[in-house]
Amino acid sequence: MIPGVRVARPATIQDALRMRADLGLAGRPLAGGTDLLIELRRRPAPGLTLMDLSRLDDLRGVRAEDGTLWVGALTPHEDVARSALVRERATALASACGEVGSAQVRNRGTLGGNVANASPCADGVTALVALGAEAEVASVRGTRRLLVEDLVERPYRTGLAPDELILAFHVPVQGRGASAFVKLGRRDALAIARINAGCVVEVAEGRVVRCLLAVGSVMPRTQRVREAEDAVTGAPATNDTARQAGDVVARRMVEVSGVRWSTPYKEPAVRAVVARVLLRAMGIREGP
Ligand SMILES: Cc1cc2nc3c(=O)[nH]c(=O)nc-3n(C[C@H](O)[C@H](O)[C@H](O)COP(=O)(O)OP(=O)(O)OC[C@H]3O[C@@H](n4cnc5c(N)ncnc54)[C@H](O)[C@@H]3O)c2cc1C
C-alpha cells in the first residue's frame, strides 16, 4: 500500500492490545485512514507497521447504557449521524458527525480516529467535549476512562500512551436539555471548520438552568468555556443572553490565543457561531 509500511490485522481486541504493546512507537492503529494515510503520504515512515482495526467489530455501533450512550471508537461518522439514539439523545454529536467532510469521508472516517488525531478543528471532538463525554481507553495494563476534553491535550497530541487504544466513548445523554452543533467553514461542502461550537442547554421557566459549551478551532485545543457557561446559567433564555455568551468566548479567545492576523475576522464570527449554537439548543429563532 505504502512503500516500506507493513499492515497487520488483529482479529480480537486482546490481539490488538498485545500487538500495540509489542510494537510501541513502531506501530500505528489504522481505522478509516482518512487522516493517517494522508499523513503517511506526506511524511513516509519506512519500517512502520499499521495495525488495521477493521476486524474489531465489537468496537463499532451505538447502544444505550445507564443514562449514557456507548459509541464504539470504530463507528464511522455516517453511522453516528444516522443513529436514531444519537439524534434523539445527543443531537450535537449526530449533527457534528453529519457535517464531517463528504459522504465518502463520513463512511470511512471514524469517531475514534477523529479524537485520536486531535486536530483543533475536529468536529466530533467539539461535540463530545460539549456533551461531557468520556473516552474508554485500554492497553494490556488495563482500562481507564477520562474526559475527551482531557484526552485531547494540544494540537495533534493526545494523552494516549503508545500502547493504548481508544475502545469507545460514553456520552451522557442530554436528558431534559437539548444539544446543538454549529460549524463555520470557508465554504458549505467539504469544509474543515474554521470555527465550530457545541452545547447542551436546559431551560426551565424561561431561564437557563444548565449550560455546557465547547468551541473548536479558536484556541489551541477544543475546550469548554466555563466563563461563558457561567454567564448563561441562570439568565433568561433569550437572544441577548446568547449574544453575551458569544462576547465572553470571543474575549477568551483573544486572551488565550493573542491578537493574530485572523482576529478581526474571527472575533465577530466566534460571537455569531456561539450565539447561534445556544439559540439552536434553546429552540429560539435567531434575532436580527
Ligand atoms: C477530504 C477530507 C475532509 C475532511 N473533513 C473533515 C471535517 O469536516 N471535519 C472533521 O472533523 N474531520 C474531517 N476530516 C478528517 C478525518 O476524516 C477525521 O478526523 C476522521 O474522523 C479520522 O478517522 P479515521 O478513522 O479515518 O482515522 P485514521 O486516519 O485511521 O487515524 C487517525 C489517527 O488516529 C489514530 N487512531 C485511529 N483509531 C484509533 C483508536 N481506536 N485508538 C487509538 N488511536 C487511533 C491513528 O493511529 C491516527 O493517528 C476530513 C478528512 C478528509 C480526507
The ligand as a Tripos MOL2 file, in Angstrom:
@<TRIPOS>MOLECULE
LIG
   53    58     1     0     0
SMALL
NO_CHARGES

@<TRIPOS>ATOM
      1 C1        -11.3720   15.2920    2.3770 C.3       1 LIG1
      2 C2        -11.4190   15.2440    3.8900 C.ar      1 LIG1
      3 C3        -12.3460   16.0350    4.5620 C.ar      1 LIG1
      4 C4        -12.3960   16.0060    5.9540 C.ar      1 LIG1
      5 N1        -13.3270   16.7900    6.5850 N.ar      1 LIG1
      6 C5        -13.3940   16.7680    7.9360 C.ar      1 LIG1
      7 C6        -14.3520   17.5730    8.6070 C.ar      1 LIG1
      8 O1        -15.1620   18.2970    8.0010 O.2       1 LIG1
      9 N2        -14.3890   17.5180    9.9590 N.ar      1 LIG1
     10 C7        -13.5330   16.7130   10.6860 C.ar      1 LIG1
     11 O2        -13.6090   16.7050   11.9130 O.2       1 LIG1
     12 N3        -12.6100   15.9450   10.0680 N.ar      1 LIG1
     13 C8        -12.5140   15.9500    8.7210 C.ar      1 LIG1
     14 N4        -11.5870   15.1730    8.0860 N.ar      1 LIG1
     15 C9        -10.6190   14.3910    8.8950 C.3       1 LIG1
     16 C10       -10.9710   12.9060    9.1310 C.3       1 LIG1
     17 O3        -11.8900   12.3950    8.2190 O.3       1 LIG1
     18 C11       -11.4620   12.6380   10.5520 C.3       1 LIG1
     19 O4        -10.5670   13.1270   11.5220 O.3       1 LIG1
     20 C12       -11.7020   11.1240   10.7850 C.3       1 LIG1
     21 O5        -12.6470   11.0060   11.8060 O.3       1 LIG1
     22 C13       -10.4540   10.3250   11.1600 C.3       1 LIG1
     23 O6        -10.8700    8.9870   11.4270 O.3       1 LIG1
     24 P1        -10.1960    7.7450   10.7000 P.3       1 LIG1
     25 O7        -10.9550    6.5460   11.1450 O.co2     1 LIG1
     26 O8        -10.0870    7.9510    9.2440 O.co2     1 LIG1
     27 O9         -8.7600    7.7850   11.4020 O.3       1 LIG1
     28 P2         -7.3610    7.2750   10.8500 P.3       1 LIG1
     29 O10        -6.9020    8.1440    9.7390 O.co2     1 LIG1
     30 O11        -7.3830    5.8180   10.6220 O.co2     1 LIG1
     31 O12        -6.4840    7.5650   12.1600 O.3       1 LIG1
     32 C14        -6.2590    8.8850   12.6100 C.3       1 LIG1
     33 C15        -5.3240    8.8270   13.8340 C.3       1 LIG1
     34 O13        -5.9740    8.1870   14.9250 O.3       1 LIG1
     35 C16        -5.2670    7.0090   15.3330 C.3       1 LIG1
     36 N5         -6.3350    6.0680   15.6900 N.ar      1 LIG1
     37 C17        -7.3980    5.6950   14.9220 C.ar      1 LIG1
     38 N6         -8.2310    4.9200   15.6350 N.ar      1 LIG1
     39 C18        -7.7000    4.8040   16.8810 C.ar      1 LIG1
     40 C19        -8.1150    4.1450   18.0740 C.ar      1 LIG1
     41 N7         -9.2700    3.4480   18.1490 N.pl3     1 LIG1
     42 N8         -7.3200    4.2350   19.1720 N.ar      1 LIG1
     43 C20        -6.1660    4.9490   19.1220 C.ar      1 LIG1
     44 N9         -5.7390    5.5950   18.0260 N.ar      1 LIG1
     45 C21        -6.4890    5.5310   16.9180 C.ar      1 LIG1
     46 C22        -4.4110    6.6320   14.1430 C.3       1 LIG1
     47 O14        -3.2680    5.9020   14.5270 O.3       1 LIG1
     48 C23        -4.0590    8.0180   13.6000 C.3       1 LIG1
     49 O15        -3.0400    8.5870   14.3700 O.3       1 LIG1
     50 C24       -11.5100   15.1700    6.6900 C.ar      1 LIG1
     51 C25       -10.5930   14.3500    6.0050 C.ar      1 LIG1
     52 C26       -10.5510   14.3860    4.6280 C.ar      1 LIG1
     53 C27        -9.5680   13.4950    3.9110 C.3       1 LIG1
@<TRIPOS>BOND
     1     1     2 1
     2     2     3 ar
     3     2    52 ar
     4     3     4 ar
     5     4     5 ar
     6     4    50 ar
     7     5     6 ar
     8     6     7 ar
     9     6    13 1
    10     7     8 2
    11     7     9 ar
    12     9    10 ar
    13    10    11 2
    14    10    12 ar
    15    12    13 ar
    16    13    14 ar
    17    14    15 1
    18    14    50 ar
    19    15    16 1
    20    16    17 1
    21    16    18 1
    22    18    19 1
    23    18    20 1
    24    20    21 1
    25    20    22 1
    26    22    23 1
    27    23    24 1
    28    24    25 2
    29    24    26 1
    30    24    27 1
    31    27    28 1
    32    28    29 2
    33    28    30 1
    34    28    31 1
    35    31    32 1
    36    32    33 1
    37    33    34 1
    38    33    48 1
    39    34    35 1
    40    35    36 1
    41    35    46 1
    42    36    37 ar
    43    36    45 ar
    44    37    38 ar
    45    38    39 ar
    46    39    40 ar
    47    39    45 ar
    48    40    41 1
    49    40    42 ar
    50    42    43 ar
    51    43    44 ar
    52    44    45 ar
    53    46    47 1
    54    46    48 1
    55    48    49 1
    56    50    51 ar
    57    51    52 ar
    58    52    53 1
@<TRIPOS>SUBSTRUCTURE
     1 LIG1         1 GROUP 0 **** ****
